[in-house]
Amino acid sequence: MQIHVVQRGENLWLISGRYGVNANRIITVNELQFPDRLVIGQALVIPAPYPEYVVQLGDTLGTIAGRFGITVEAIARTNLISDVTQITPGQSLIIPVLYHAVRPGETLWAIAHRYGVTVQDIIQVNRITNPLLIYPGQNLKIPEKQKPIIDVNGYTNVYGEVAAGQVRKDGMHLTYLCPFGYRIQDDASLTPIDDDKLIEASYANRVVPVMSITNFSATEAGSKLAHTILSSPELQNKLVTNILTIMENKGYLGLNVDFENVYPSDRESYNQFLRLAVRRLHEKGFFVSSALAPKTSSEQKGLLYEAHDYAAHGDIVDFVVLMTYEWGYRFGPPQSISPINEIRRVLDYAVTVIPRNKIFMGFQLYARDWLLPHVKGQQAETFSMQEAVRRAVQHWAEIKYDRLSQTPYYRYVDEKQRTHEVWFEDARSAQAKFELVKEYNLRGVSYWVLGYPFPQNWALLEDNFEIRKLI
């Protein structure tokens, strides 16, 4: 895949011709709402110029895959097919196979370099006996590039059938799913959530369901509540017993602990609770993870940070989720929500005290719209990346790109003549974050939160990585 940034005077059909890709495929992969109205600075994912195949009577994905020398999984993933037995005659399938017509003077090395594969891979897949004897016009099959294998976690904060629908839509991209969440009470009980359909959908889509517990709510910071539990060994044990009961009854396979705003004086008590949870859950075959505020040093001050002991969590739990978002806070001034320069500072510290194969980098799936001039305490509007693009198109706003944070943004004036500033994510910023995962050799990515449509993200995720499936 490639990324194209719309320039002045360009339209979809000019771009389509430039890349030799059917305009409808560009519309589909980006889920363009207004394909005839592109704005300057809009980033588009350009899919590879794969051939299409029309399903014939008697075809199966297995026979089609065999014909083109690829896997059933590759075809299913490219065409977003969740049930590989369900194809019908007349259905058009995109076949993820690239061919390259050799040009005069080209070498195998140059061709391999262009597509990010090795010369040996091209030789092997095309059964070339003499690498020096390729000729202009020769069609070479380009093998699929090797991708790093990562885990992908997704949080969801909605329940019931709506949430189950999210899992059915995005489950192919996920290793884990964390319904957020069970809130602890001061007697060590947990508030119930409507997660049955979520868990059922998770298993149906080979996604590991993870029970998530927390101490805070939309109206309460939860510091006192956390202290009540963490200061009592009896309540800690009771809480773990209640967690195990829910996990075993519901079918959860792991636990994610997201205690925030914990008093600094409760730091070691929090570590001890995690040790207790790990010991008791491991005995039952379950794993334990934690969510950590984005720290840049062990000495970082503040209620969000001091009780989050990176080194201890890295040693105790099976993996951690770094909440590398919310710099662009909804009650704060307009800015990038997850600036890559700040994420890099967090990772630079994290990898010194936590094993890289235990680290998930957080990635937000939402955009924000602030009114200008910003008034302290005024709340920004939160919505999806698709809505961010829709508003840019609606107001013919030119999209800018901040190079330091590697984040797109724009301004527009509404019908009441108020000025707005929108910060969001696009294909460029998503790709930059995926490059960080590769550079730091992390375990994977954790999304907050499912339900905000961002089709470019999922297309690029699959283009960059192979997603591990554990069930």
Sequence and secondary structure as in RCSB ss.txt:
>XXXX:A:sequence
MQIHVVQRGENLWLISGRYGVNANRIITVNELQFPDRLVIGQALVIPAPYPEYVVQLGDTLGTIAGRFGITVEAI
ARTNLISDVTQITPGQSLIIPVLYHAVRPGETLWAIAHRYGVTVQDIIQVNRITNPLLIYPGQNLKIPEKQKPII
DVNGYTNVYGEVAAGQVRKDGMHLTYLCPFGYRIQDDASLTPIDDDKLIEASYANRVVPVMSITNFSATEAGSKL
AHTILSSPELQNKLVTNILTIMENKGYLGLNVDFENVYPSDRESYNQFLRLAVRRLHEKGFFVSSALAPKTSSEQ
KGLLYEAHDYAAHGDIVDFVVLMTYEWGYRFGPPQSISPINEIRRVLDYAVTVIPRNKIFMGFQLYARDWLLPHV
KGQQAETFSMQEAVRRAVQHWAEIKYDRLSQTPYYRYVDEKQRTHEVWFEDARSAQAKFELVKEYNLRGVSYWVL
GYPFPQNWALLEDNFEIRKLI
>XXXX:A:secstr
 EEEE  TT  HHHHHHHHT  HHHHHHHHT S TT   TT EEEE     EEE  TT  HHHHHHHHT  HHHH
HHHTT S TT   TT EEE   EEEE  TT  HHHHHHHHT  HHHHHHHHT S TT   TT EEEE      EE
EEEEEE   HHHHHHHHHHHGGG SEEEE  EEB TTS B     HHHHHHHHHTT EEEEEEES  SS   HHH
HHHHHT HHHHHHHHHHHHHHHHHHT  EEEEE  S  GGGHHHHHHHHHHHHHHHHHTT EEEEEE   SSTT 
 STTTTT  HHHHHHHSSEEEE    SS TTS S  SS HHHHHHHHHHHHHHS GGGEEEEEE  EEEEEES  
TT   EEE HHHHHHHHHHTT   EEETTTTEEEEEEE TTS EEEEE   HHHHHHHHHHHHHHT SEEEEE T
TS  HHHHHHHHHH EE    
